[in-house]
Amino acid sequence: MKIISGPSSQELAFRVSSILNKKISLIEYSKFPDFESYFNINDEINGEEVLIIQSTVQDSDFINLLQLIDACNVAKKIAVVIPYMGYSRQDKSKVIGEPITQRALARSINCDELYTINIHNPSVLDYFTSKCKNLDSAEIISTYIKSLKLNDFCLVAPDLGSLNFVEKISTDLKCKYYFFEKTRISGTSISIKNKKFDIKNNNVIIVDDIISTGETVVGISQILQKNRNFESIYSICIHPVYSRNAVTKLYSSGIKKLIATDTIEKIQSKITVAPLISNEFKTNI
Ligand code: R5P
């Protein structure tokens, strides 16, 4: 199997290749004068099984993924891992005239097997024609939380959408968890129902799937700050989009530490999903 590292997931692809003990194929990247991207896979892929790893955070990441899949047209089998799948929150059309963007993208991604990690709404995987698998990072995240060796801690789900995930981690960690109810007003604005919890002397860990503008976690942090007797607030997310000034906003709201996985490669990506991905391919080598 050849590992093809897309431009947005180079570190993660290297980690996967190290676990699988496989070399990464070198890709030549460049831009044409009109800013179109050019790729060339400098490796023999004819008749090979290939594994392409590329998160799709920016629109250009989608184009690059399509280019890599097309370049592998001569391969025997194409497996694609999209650790963070952009547009996964555009999963329905509320009025006629609105696209289901996730469906449009799914229709363009043709491969034999597709893997992603904790996609926002797993039902969108039905839009893909290939075999799909949504990998779950809950165990990896709970192992990381254990490694923090915090004294008393509890988990917080910022909305009902993240409740299942938080419940699963808290069962593994045997710790308390609480949840909030959030209503989204627009892409940049939300409202959160105020609630009071017993977080006395606790380290509070807010766990969400995606952090984009940071509004959700900032809102929770502000509510928690009213309870002055907690220890510290941590924020853990799977997909650190951290758009605009999210990182500064999160720290300014009193969060002690931002922690994320490497589905999107950021300085806060302390948890790697490489073992999760590698496990899927160990038997294929
Ligand atoms: C939404 O339902 C997700 O689970 C996240 O809570 C949301 O994407 C976070 O977005 P933001 O950081 O912009 O509040």
Residues whose N, C-alpha, C, O or C-beta is under 5 A from the ligand:
A	BS01	R5P	G161 G187 D208 D209 I210 I211 S212 T213 G214 E215 T216
